[in-house]
Amino acid sequence: MWIHKIIKKRFEAETVNNVHIAKATASFQGVRLTVRCFIADGVLIDTGAKSMESEFASFFQQHDIDQVVITHYHEDHTGCATFLQQTMGLPIYMNEPMIEYCRQKADYPLYRKIFWGKRDPFAAEPIGAAFSSRNATWEVIPTPGHAVDHVVFLNRETGQLFSGDLYCQEKTKVILREEDIPTIIASLQRVLAHDFGDVFCAHAGYLPNGREALQRKLDYLLELQDTIIDLYKNGMPPKQMQALLFPKKYPIVFFSGGEWDSLHIIRSVIRHYQAKQQAS
């Protein structure tokens, strides 16, 4: 596709605390998207994007990988899964809800294919509640909200947490239409009940004070949720809330045709509040 030629791409690799990190960045018309994958103790966490498969493939082949685990089905995390499975012969594991989806041809909007390429079908196995690597046992913690199948991985030996897209940034301003803020809040609370130190985020990278970072994100979302509910109870419509709480315009909202929007934050909070009121 011709559009791929005008996407600016950058690929970097580094090692932090015995974790090998690959970082890919794609930029176009004011929108810059970044994704990382990680290798620790023979485990590859997420697979990177199809649009940079040659760069990711070189990174993978430089390391000794036993198995691949995936935090969730989105294409920037699963784009090179087919290469890893078919060319490198590696087993792939992910949470069960989206395994069948990943066996099919990719189905997501054009702008995402422009940035991340078109993911090929692949066959993953269910990951279960825990798995073992060479020197450690890993806990698989369900953390839906960003995606229905989202999980994070906690290395019990090192205390390192690989958080997928649970964190991304402290102060969330826009989310995907499928995301759900109250569910993300519950997922953050679930993770913070565990003992961990370093956090490796697919988008923000290495967070040396990871627990504090996740706690700050939780505090921000709880406060934001309370504000939205108060405004809703006072009769303010969602569009007016958006203008008040999220006045800045982000290029990704226009570029994605509204799949990313701050309005989704507001609507997900109101939806849960309404459901609670009806239940009581």
C-alpha positions as CSV (number, residue, x, y, z in Angstrom):
1,M,0.0,0.0,0.0
2,W,1.5,3.4,-1.1
3,I,0.5,5.0,2.2
4,H,3.0,2.9,4.1
5,K,5.8,4.7,2.3
6,I,4.9,8.1,3.9
7,I,4.6,6.7,7.4
8,K,7.7,7.6,9.4
9,K,9.1,4.6,11.2
10,R,11.7,4.2,13.9
11,F,12.9,1.1,15.7
12,E,15.1,0.9,18.8
13,A,16.3,-1.8,21.1
14,E,17.7,-1.7,24.7
15,T,18.1,-3.9,27.8
16,V,16.9,-2.9,31.2
17,N,17.2,-5.1,34.3
18,N,17.8,-8.2,32.2
19,V,14.7,-7.4,30.1
20,H,15.3,-7.0,26.3
21,I,13.1,-4.3,24.9
22,A,12.1,-3.5,21.3
23,K,10.4,-0.2,20.6
24,A,8.7,0.7,17.3
25,T,7.3,4.1,16.5
26,A,5.1,5.1,13.6
27,S,4.3,8.7,12.8
28,F,1.9,10.4,10.3
29,Q,0.1,13.8,10.1
30,G,0.7,14.7,13.8
31,V,-0.2,11.2,15.1
32,R,2.7,9.3,16.7
33,L,2.1,5.7,17.9
34,T,4.6,3.6,19.8
35,V,4.6,0.0,20.9
36,R,7.1,-2.3,22.6
37,C,7.6,-5.9,23.2
38,F,9.8,-7.5,25.8
39,I,12.0,-10.6,26.3
40,A,12.6,-11.9,29.8
41,D,13.9,-15.4,30.9
42,G,13.2,-16.8,27.4
43,V,9.6,-15.4,27.3
44,L,8.6,-13.0,24.6
45,I,5.8,-10.7,25.8
46,D,3.8,-9.4,22.8
47,T,5.0,-9.6,19.2
48,G,5.1,-6.0,17.8
49,A,3.4,-4.8,14.6
50,K,3.3,-6.3,11.1
51,S,4.2,-3.0,9.5
52,M,7.7,-3.4,11.1
53,E,8.0,-7.1,10.9
54,S,11.5,-7.1,9.4
55,E,12.8,-5.0,12.3
56,F,11.0,-7.0,14.9
57,A,12.1,-10.3,13.2
58,S,15.8,-9.2,13.4
59,F,15.3,-8.4,17.1
60,F,13.6,-11.8,17.8
61,Q,16.4,-13.8,16.0
62,Q,19.1,-12.1,18.1
63,H,17.6,-13.6,21.2
64,D,16.9,-17.1,22.6
65,I,13.1,-17.4,22.9
66,D,11.2,-20.4,24.2
67,Q,7.6,-19.2,24.1
68,V,5.4,-16.2,23.3
69,V,2.7,-14.8,25.5
70,I,0.3,-12.1,24.5
71,T,-1.4,-9.4,26.7
72,H,-4.3,-8.9,24.3
73,Y,-5.4,-9.3,20.7
74,H,-4.8,-5.8,19.3
75,E,-2.7,-5.8,16.1
76,D,0.2,-3.8,17.5
77,H,0.6,-6.6,20.0
78,T,0.0,-9.6,17.7
79,G,1.2,-8.4,14.3
80,C,4.3,-10.6,14.2
81,A,2.7,-13.7,15.8
82,T,2.5,-15.5,12.5
83,F,6.2,-15.0,11.8
84,L,7.1,-16.3,15.3
85,Q,4.9,-19.3,14.9
86,Q,5.6,-20.3,11.3
87,T,9.2,-19.1,10.8
88,M,10.6,-19.5,14.3
89,G,8.4,-22.4,15.4
90,L,7.5,-20.9,18.7
91,P,4.4,-21.7,20.8
92,I,2.0,-18.8,21.4
93,Y,-0.3,-18.3,24.3
94,M,-3.0,-15.8,25.0
95,N,-6.3,-15.3,26.9
96,E,-9.0,-17.5,25.5
97,P,-11.8,-14.9,24.5
98,M,-10.0,-13.7,21.4
99,I,-8.2,-16.8,20.2
100,E,-10.8,-17.6,17.6
101,Y,-10.7,-14.0,16.4
102,C,-7.0,-14.2,15.9
103,R,-7.4,-17.4,13.8
104,Q,-9.3,-15.2,11.2
105,K,-8.2,-12.5,8.8
106,A,-7.6,-9.2,10.5
107,D,-10.7,-7.0,10.9
108,Y,-10.0,-3.5,12.1
109,P,-10.2,0.0,10.6
110,L,-8.0,1.2,7.7
111,Y,-6.1,3.8,9.8
112,R,-4.9,1.1,12.1
113,K,-3.7,-1.0,9.1
114,I,-1.9,2.1,7.8
115,F,0.1,2.4,11.1
116,W,0.5,-1.2,12.2
117,G,-0.1,-3.3,9.0
118,K,-2.5,-6.1,8.5
119,R,-2.1,-8.9,11.0
120,D,-2.0,-12.4,9.5
121,P,-4.1,-15.2,11.1
122,F,-2.3,-17.3,13.8
123,A,-3.2,-20.1,16.2
124,A,-2.7,-19.4,19.9
125,E,-3.3,-21.8,22.8
126,P,-5.1,-20.7,26.0
127,I,-2.6,-19.4,28.6
128,G,-4.4,-20.3,31.8
129,A,-3.7,-18.8,35.2
130,A,0.0,-19.2,35.3
131,F,3.0,-20.5,33.3
132,S,6.6,-21.4,33.9
133,S,9.8,-20.1,32.2
134,R,13.5,-21.2,32.7
135,N,13.9,-19.7,36.2
136,A,10.5,-18.4,37.2
137,T,6.8,-18.9,37.6
138,W,4.6,-16.2,36.1
139,E,1.1,-15.2,37.2
140,V,-1.4,-14.3,34.6
141,I,-3.7,-11.6,36.0
142,P,-7.0,-10.8,34.1
143,T,-7.2,-7.0,33.5
144,P,-10.1,-6.3,31.1
145,G,-11.2,-2.8,30.3
146,H,-8.8,-1.8,27.5
147,A,-9.7,-5.1,25.7
148,V,-12.0,-7.9,26.7
149,D,-9.1,-10.4,26.8
150,H,-6.4,-8.2,28.4
151,V,-4.1,-9.8,30.9
152,V,-0.8,-8.7,32.6
153,F,2.1,-11.0,33.5
154,L,3.9,-11.0,36.8
155,N,7.2,-12.7,37.1
156,R,7.1,-14.0,40.7
157,E,10.9,-14.5,40.8
158,T,11.9,-10.9,39.9
159,G,8.7,-9.0,40.8
160,Q,8.6,-7.5,37.3
161,L,5.2,-6.7,35.9
162,F,4.5,-6.6,32.2
163,S,1.4,-4.5,32.0
164,G,0.4,-4.5,28.3
165,D,-1.9,-1.5,27.8
166,L,-3.2,-1.3,31.3
167,Y,-1.1,1.8,32.1
168,C,-0.1,3.6,28.8
169,Q,-0.1,7.0,30.5
170,E,-1.0,8.4,33.9
171,K,-3.8,10.8,32.8
172,T,-5.9,9.2,30.2
173,K,-7.5,11.7,27.8
174,V,-8.9,9.6,25.0
175,I,-9.8,5.9,24.8
176,L,-10.9,3.4,22.2
177,R,-14.7,3.0,21.7
178,E,-14.4,-0.6,23.1
179,E,-12.7,0.5,26.3
180,D,-14.4,0.8,29.6
181,I,-13.1,3.1,32.4
182,P,-14.9,1.5,35.4
183,T,-13.6,-1.9,34.3
184,I,-10.0,-0.5,33.9
185,I,-10.4,0.9,37.5
186,A,-11.3,-2.6,38.8
187,S,-8.3,-4.1,36.9
188,L,-5.9,-1.6,38.3
189,Q,-7.2,-2.4,41.8
190,R,-6.8,-6.1,41.2
191,V,-3.1,-5.7,40.0
192,L,-2.2,-3.3,42.9
193,A,-3.2,-6.1,45.3
194,H,-0.2,-8.0,44.1
195,D,3.5,-7.5,45.1
196,F,5.6,-6.1,42.3
197,G,8.2,-3.5,41.6
198,D,9.4,-2.7,38.0
199,V,6.6,-2.2,35.4
200,F,7.2,-2.7,31.7
201,C,4.4,-0.9,29.7
202,A,3.9,-1.6,26.0
203,H,3.6,2.1,25.3
204,A,5.2,4.0,28.2
205,G,8.2,1.6,28.4
206,Y,10.1,0.9,31.6
207,L,8.6,2.4,34.7
208,P,11.1,2.1,37.6
209,N,8.6,3.1,40.2
210,G,5.8,1.1,38.6
211,R,3.6,0.5,41.6
212,E,3.5,4.3,42.2
213,A,2.7,5.0,38.6
214,L,-0.2,2.5,38.5
215,Q,-1.5,3.9,41.8
216,R,-1.4,7.5,40.4
217,K,-3.3,6.3,37.3
218,L,-5.9,4.6,39.5
219,D,-6.3,7.8,41.7
220,Y,-6.7,9.9,38.6
221,L,-9.4,7.7,37.1
222,L,-11.3,7.4,40.4
223,E,-11.4,11.2,40.7
224,L,-12.4,11.6,37.1
225,Q,-15.1,9.0,37.5
226,D,-16.5,10.9,40.6
227,T,-16.5,14.2,38.6
228,I,-18.3,12.7,35.7
229,I,-21.0,11.1,37.9
230,D,-21.5,14.4,39.8
231,L,-21.9,16.3,36.5
232,Y,-24.3,13.7,35.2
233,K,-26.4,13.9,38.4
234,N,-26.5,17.7,37.9
235,G,-27.9,17.2,34.5
236,M,-24.9,18.1,32.3
237,P,-25.0,16.3,28.9
238,P,-21.9,14.3,27.8
239,K,-20.9,16.7,25.0
240,Q,-20.8,19.6,27.5
241,M,-18.8,17.5,30.0
242,Q,-16.3,16.7,27.2
243,A,-15.8,20.5,26.5
244,L,-15.3,21.1,30.2
245,L,-13.1,18.1,31.1
246,F,-11.2,17.5,27.9
247,P,-10.9,20.8,26.0
248,K,-7.8,19.9,24.0
249,K,-8.3,18.4,20.5
250,Y,-6.2,15.4,19.8
251,P,-5.3,14.4,16.1
252,I,-6.0,10.8,16.8
253,V,-9.7,11.6,17.3
254,F,-10.0,13.0,13.7
255,F,-7.6,10.5,12.2
256,S,-9.5,7.5,13.7
257,G,-12.9,8.8,12.6
258,G,-13.9,8.9,16.3
259,E,-12.8,5.4,17.3
260,W,-10.5,7.2,19.8
261,D,-12.3,9.9,21.7
262,S,-12.6,11.4,25.2
263,L,-16.4,11.1,24.8
264,H,-16.0,7.3,25.2
265,I,-14.5,7.9,28.7
266,I,-17.6,9.9,29.8
267,R,-20.1,7.5,28.3
268,S,-18.5,4.4,29.8
269,V,-18.7,6.0,33.3
270,I,-22.3,7.1,32.8
271,R,-23.3,3.6,31.4
272,H,-22.0,1.9,34.6
273,Y,-23.6,4.4,36.9
274,Q,-27.0,4.0,35.1
275,A,-26.7,0.2,35.4
276,K,-26.0,0.5,39.1
277,Q,-28.9,2.7,39.6
278,Q,-31.3,0.4,37.8
279,A,-29.9,-2.6,39.7
280,S,-30.7,-0.9,43.0
